[in-house]
């Protein structure tokens, strides 16, 4: 089976390392970006099965990255999971987690929930 490729974009290096470990341990190929511009560049230069985007990042925030991706015929259908430290877990549950075609998760991330959501999308 072909390994699935995931881009993680977050300006927090600890979050990047934790997510990279979780995903590589499950067999995913991981690319990392520490800001929105790096994320956009990576998405346009390599094949990705899914993108995990922090909402609050420098240079371009996660929603701006999503807007640019949706304007490009090559990247517009890549599933996105948004991460945010701006919501509490109980607020996340009230929102229903679905934001358009994307999925929203509050930090800290529950690894099992994240992996389940990834499986649903790729």
Backbone torsions as a table, in degrees:
resi	resn	phi	psi	omega
1	UNK	NA	137.1	-179.9
2	UNK	-70.9	134.9	178.1
3	UNK	-70.9	139.7	179.0
4	UNK	-86.3	144.6	-175.8
5	UNK	-107.5	128.7	-177.9
6	UNK	-127.1	134.1	172.4
7	UNK	-98.1	130.1	174.0
8	UNK	-111.2	125.1	177.6
9	UNK	-123.1	114.8	-180.0
10	UNK	-156.6	139.3	-179.5
11	UNK	-82.9	-3.5	177.7
12	UNK	-95.9	112.7	-177.0
13	UNK	-61.8	-30.0	178.9
14	UNK	-67.9	-44.7	177.5
15	UNK	-60.2	-43.0	178.2
16	UNK	-58.4	-46.2	-179.1
17	UNK	-64.6	-43.5	-179.7
18	UNK	-62.6	-48.3	-179.5
19	UNK	-64.7	-40.3	178.0
20	UNK	-59.4	-43.6	-179.8
21	UNK	-63.9	-47.0	179.7
22	UNK	-57.2	-46.8	-174.3
23	UNK	-75.7	-41.4	179.3
24	UNK	-67.7	-34.0	176.0
25	UNK	-62.4	-25.5	178.5
26	UNK	-94.8	5.5	173.9
27	UNK	93.5	7.1	178.4
28	UNK	-81.5	148.9	171.7
29	UNK	-89.1	125.2	-172.5
30	UNK	-115.9	134.9	169.7
31	UNK	-117.1	141.4	-178.2
32	UNK	-117.1	148.6	173.7
33	UNK	-138.8	142.0	-177.4
34	UNK	-103.5	2.9	174.3
35	UNK	-157.3	172.8	-175.7
36	UNK	-65.9	-36.5	179.8
37	UNK	-66.7	-41.1	176.3
38	UNK	-62.3	-41.1	-179.9
39	UNK	-61.7	-45.5	-179.9
40	UNK	-63.5	-43.5	178.3
41	UNK	-60.5	-46.6	179.9
42	UNK	-62.7	-41.3	-178.6
43	UNK	-64.9	-30.8	-177.9
44	UNK	-87.1	-13.5	-175.1
45	UNK	-111.6	-3.8	178.7
46	UNK	-145.2	157.9	178.5
47	UNK	-77.6	128.0	179.3
48	UNK	-126.1	140.6	176.0
49	UNK	-90.2	-23.6	-177.0
50	UNK	-163.7	152.7	176.3
51	UNK	-126.7	134.4	172.7
52	UNK	-108.9	116.6	-174.4
53	UNK	-119.3	127.8	167.7
54	UNK	-71.7	140.7	-179.7
55	UNK	-74.2	-42.3	-174.8
56	UNK	-100.2	94.7	179.9
57	UNK	-132.7	157.1	176.6
58	UNK	-74.6	162.4	177.3
59	UNK	71.9	-57.9	169.8
60	UNK	-139.2	132.1	176.9
61	UNK	-82.0	172.7	-175.3
62	UNK	-58.6	-38.4	-179.7
63	UNK	-70.1	-34.0	176.3
64	UNK	-67.2	-40.2	176.5
65	UNK	-59.9	-46.0	179.3
66	UNK	-59.1	-42.3	179.2
67	UNK	-59.2	-45.5	178.6
68	UNK	-63.7	-40.9	179.6
69	UNK	-63.6	-40.2	-177.9
70	UNK	-69.9	-20.8	178.8
71	UNK	-82.4	-12.6	-175.8
72	UNK	-103.8	126.3	-176.9
73	UNK	-62.6	-25.8	-179.0
74	UNK	-79.8	-34.6	-173.8
75	UNK	-105.4	-6.5	-171.0
76	UNK	-64.3	-22.7	-177.2
77	UNK	-102.8	9.0	178.2
78	UNK	-72.3	124.8	178.1
79	UNK	-64.5	145.6	-178.5
80	UNK	-126.5	135.6	169.4
81	UNK	-115.2	120.2	177.8
82	UNK	-89.8	141.2	172.4
83	UNK	-113.7	144.6	176.8
84	UNK	-149.1	141.9	171.3
85	UNK	-97.3	4.9	-175.7
86	UNK	-89.4	-6.7	178.6
87	UNK	-117.8	148.9	170.1
88	UNK	-84.7	158.6	179.6
89	UNK	-56.2	-40.1	-179.2
90	UNK	-68.3	-32.2	175.9
91	UNK	-68.2	-37.9	177.5
92	UNK	-58.4	-45.8	-179.3
93	UNK	-62.7	-37.6	-179.6
94	UNK	-69.2	-30.1	-178.5
95	UNK	-74.7	-14.4	-178.2
96	UNK	79.5	0.6	172.8
97	UNK	68.8	-23.9	-176.5
98	UNK	-86.0	126.8	178.6
99	UNK	-126.2	97.1	-173.8
100	UNK	62.5	-128.0	177.8
101	UNK	-91.9	2.0	-177.5
102	UNK	-102.2	172.4	-178.5
103	UNK	-125.1	140.6	-176.7
104	UNK	-115.2	129.4	176.8
105	UNK	-128.3	135.9	176.1
106	UNK	-83.9	146.8	174.6
107	UNK	-85.0	150.1	-1.5
108	UNK	-72.2	148.5	-175.5
109	UNK	-77.7	135.9	170.3
110	UNK	-88.5	112.4	-173.6
111	UNK	-57.1	-42.1	-178.4
112	UNK	-65.7	-41.0	178.1
113	UNK	-65.5	-43.6	178.8
114	UNK	-59.9	-48.0	-179.4
115	UNK	-62.3	-37.9	177.7
116	UNK	-65.0	-42.9	179.3
117	UNK	-66.4	-36.5	176.2
118	UNK	-62.6	-46.4	179.6
119	UNK	-58.8	-36.8	179.6
120	UNK	-65.9	-28.4	-171.2
121	UNK	-99.5	-19.0	179.5
122	UNK	-127.7	NA	NA
